[in-house]
Amino acid sequence: MLLVGNTPVQTSPYIKYLGLTLDENWTFGTHFQSVVPKAVKAAISLGHLMPNIGGPVWKARKLYATAVRSIILYGAPVWADELQHNRLALAEIRRFERRLAVRVARLYRTTATDAACILAGLPPLHLEAVSLARRYNFKKRIENQHRVLTNEISVQLRKEENQKILADWKKELYKLTNISSGHRVIMALRDLLPEWQAELEEHGALDYRTAQIITGHGVFGDFLHRIGKEGSAKCWECGASKDGADHTLYECSAFTTQRDLLIQLIGPHVNLHSIMSAILTDPSVKSTFCTFCQEVISIKEKNETERRREILTRRTRRRRRPPAHLRRD
């Protein structure tokens, strides 16, 4: 506290100006610490409007997400460069991005951030911030040259920046060294980002059950075993020692009939990259693939529910048995 004349003045380690918070070192660390929780709170509230099954279509979800992301992107031209070097802020923002993306794309909340953002069509916020800074600087140059920023120039600038964001995003995905988490989606779609964005804009995101096959997070033995819901990773449908999304899609003998229809359209060499490539060029492939996923995952969900019911029934029976010293058997 300072004393100005006879008036005490409360001091603070930061100042707030036009919605941006500057700390005592003239950096935006405090700003990021305050704005991210606000965005997270808004994302949680909007998350209730976006259930995985049913709820709004992708365009509405994308609109909600854009509104929430704008909370963080406010003032981006000022702090965009600093964010690139603030690891703590980047980590917090990445966690926020995943929370929002899994709702937009109807995914399990355990889905990796990069995979969730790709499927949701939401580029990383730090790339969006840099893009906003470039657009702001371009407009300032136009003004300084006493030129008029026409609507045609604005539209072209927005288009070029969107292309630049996707190109930079692709470079970042190729630079990832540890992609054990989310690698299925990254490997399948990192070369198809512009086409995938166009597909989302035209037809919307994939449904909840199809997303399980693509991400590997869902009613698969290895995933359920990993999160402690199953005692082993085996496939309950065919008896294989390990059940995962790849096993379900390529190998499981229980779904040969459904898989044959897919092979007829794509060919014998079925893999996720070839499927996603075909989906982006042939609507019939997307329809067939989504039908396959719906049927297969529905069967697996039904079987899992029955197993859970049997386990619960056995536990209930055990509880109802009298103490050992009172039993007659």
N, C-alpha and C positions, 0 to 999 in steps of 0.2 A: 504494500500500500504506500502511495506517495501522498505527501502533504503539499498542496498548491495553495499558498497563502495560508488561510485557516481551514481550507476545505480538503478533507481526505478523499483521495482518488484510488479506487480499487484497480490493481494491475492484474494482468492475465498473461499467461505464456503464449497466447495466440490471439489473433484478431479475425473478425469475420467481416468480409466486404463483398457486397453483391452476391451473397450466397456461397462464397468460397472462403475456406478457413486457411489462414496462413499462420504457421507456428513461428517461434522466436528465431529460427534459422532461415526464415523466408522460404520454407518448403511446404509441400502439401501433404505431409504424412498425417497430420491431425485431421485434415479434410477427408482423406480416405477412411480414417478410423471412424469418423462420424457418419459419413454418407453411406457406406456399405451396409451397416445394420439397418438403416432406414429402408434401403432397397430390399434387403432380406425380409423385413417385416411385411413389406408390400407384396413380395413374391409369395410368402406363406398365405396371406389373405387371398390372393388371386388363385393360388393352388387349389383352394376349395371349389373354385368354379370350373376346374379343369380335371375331372376324373379320368382315369385311364380308359375306362369303358363308358361310352356315351359322352355326353358333354359337348362343348363347342367344337366346330370343325377347325382345321389347322389355321386358316386365315384369321379366325377370331382369336385363337390362342396366340398367334404371332403378334396380333395387334396388342393383346394384353402384355405380352413379353416386351414389346417395343416401348410401351408406356412405362413399365418398371425399369427397364434398362436406361431410359432417359434420366432417371434419378441420378444414376452414377455418371452418365455422360455429360451432365450439365457442366459447362465451363471447360469442356475437353480441350479446346485449342490452347488454353493457358497451361494445363498440367500434363498434356499428353506425353511430352518428352520425358518428364520426370518419372512418370509411371513405369516406363520401360526399365528403370534402374531400381525401383522400389520392390524388392522381392516379397516383403511382407504384404504389401497392398495387393500385388499381383496374385498371391496365394489366396487372399480373402476374396478377391473378385472372382477367381476361378471357382471357388466353392459356391459362390452365389450363382455363377453361370450354370453350374450343374443342376442346382436346385430348380432353376427356372426351365432349363432345357428338357429335363426328364418329364416335366408336366406338359410341355408343348408337344413333345414327340411320343407321349404315352409309354414311357419306359419305366423299368424298375429303378428305384432310387440308388441302387448300387452300381448302375452303369457309369463307366468312366466319363470324365468331363469332356474329353475330345470327341469320343464316340457320340455322346448325348448332343453336343453342339452341332455335329455334322448332321445327324438325323433330324434335328429340330430346325436346321437351316439358320442357326444363330452364330455368326462369326465371333471370334473372341473380342471382348470389349476393348482390349488394348489396341487392337488393329482398327477398330471402329473409331477410337479416340484419335489415333494418328491421322486417319482419313478425314475426320472433321477438322483437324488442325490444317491439313493441306487445303481443304476447301475454303476455310476461313482466309488463309493467306492468299489464295488465288483471288478471292473476291476483293481483298484489300488492294491487291496490285491493280485490279481493274478500276477501282475507285481512284487510286492515286494517279492513274493515267487518264482520268476524266473520261472514261469510257462507260457505256451503259451495259449493265449485266442483263442481257435479254433472257427471256424464258427459254429460248433454244439453247443458249450457252449453259444455263443452269441444268437443263435436262441432260445435255451431253456431259457436263462435269459430273453429275450424279452417276451416270452410266459408267463413265471411265473409272470413277472411284470405287464403284461396286466391283468392277473387274479387277482393279488393283488389290482390293481387300481379299478376294478369292485367290489371286495369285500369291499374295504374301502368306495367306493361310496354308496354301498347298506347300510352300517352302518350309513353313514351320512344322508341318506334319512329316515332311521328309527328314527333318533334322532330329526328330524324336529318336532317342537311343533306347529308351525303355518303354516299349509299347505292349508289354505283356497284358496290360489292362486296356481293353478297347481295341486290341489289334485287329479283330475281325472287321470291324466297321472301317477303321482307318485304312487298312490294306485294300478293302473293297471299293472305297469311295474317294480316296484322296486324289486320284487322277480324274475324277468325274464331278468335281465340286460345282462347276458352272451348270452342267447338265442336271445335276441333282437339285440345285436351287430352282432351275426352271421347272422341273417336275413338281416340286413342292408348290410353287406358285400356281401351277395349272391344275394339279390334281390333289394337292394336299399330302399330309404325312401318311405313313403306313399305320395300320391298326395295331392294337395292343398285342395280339397274338403273333402277328407277323414280326413285330419288333423283337419278340423274344427269340425267334430263330436267328435273326440278324445279329443281335448283341450277345447271345449265349446266356443271358440272364433270364431265368424262368423256371419252368417245371422240368428241369433236366437233373439227372442223378448227380452229376458232378457239382452242379451249382447248389442243389439242396443239401448235399453232403458238406460242402464248403461253409454253408451258413448254419449248419447244425440241425437241419430238419430231417436228414436221413443218416442212417448208420453206415452207409456205403454209397459209392458212386455208380452202382450197377444200374442197368436198364431194366425196368420192371416190365417193359413190353416184350422184349425179345430175349432177355437173360444175359446180354453182353456184360462184360466186367466193368465197362465205363460208358456212361450215357452223357452225352453233351449235345450241343446244337449241331456240330458236325456229324456226329453219329446219327442223330435223328434225321438230318437232311440227306445224308449220303448213303447210310449203311443199314439202318434198322429194318429188319425183315418184316416187322409188324406193319410197316407203311409202304410196302413195295407197290401196291396198287395205286396209291396216291402219287408216289414218286414217278411211276411210269408215264403219267400224263405230262409231268414236267420235263422228263427226258425227251419226249417226243418233240417238244418245242425247242429246247436248248441244245440237245445232243447228249451223247453219253458222258462227256467230260463236264459234269456239273460241279461248279464251285461258286462261292458267294460272289466273287468278282464278275464271273460270266453271267450270273443271274442278274446282278444289279445293272450290268451293261445292257443286257437284253430288256430289262424292265424299262430302261430309259429310251428305248427305240421301238418297242413293240408293246402296245397296251394289252394284247392278249396274254403275253408272258406275265405281266404284272397280275392280271386277273387270276391266272392259273396258279401262280406262286402264292398269292394271298389266300386262295381257296385251299391249297395244300397246307399252309401254315394254320389256317383256321381249323381245319379238320383234325390235323395231327395234334396240335396243342390242346384242342378241346378234349380229345381222347385222353391225353396225358393228364390234364387237369381233373377229369372225371375219375381216372384211376387213382390219382393222388388223394382226392377227397375221400374215396372209398377206403384207402389205406388208413387215412387219419381217423375215419369213423371206426374202423375195426380196432385200431390201437386204443382209442378212447373207450370203446366198449369193453375191451379186455381189462383196462385199468379200473373201470367202474366196477366190474365184477369182482376184481381182487379186493377192492375196498369194502364191498358188501359181505365178504366172507367173515365169519366169526373168528375171534382169536383162536390160536392153535390149541389152547388148553380146553376150549369148549367144543371143538370139532369132534365129530364121531367117526370121521374117516381115518 
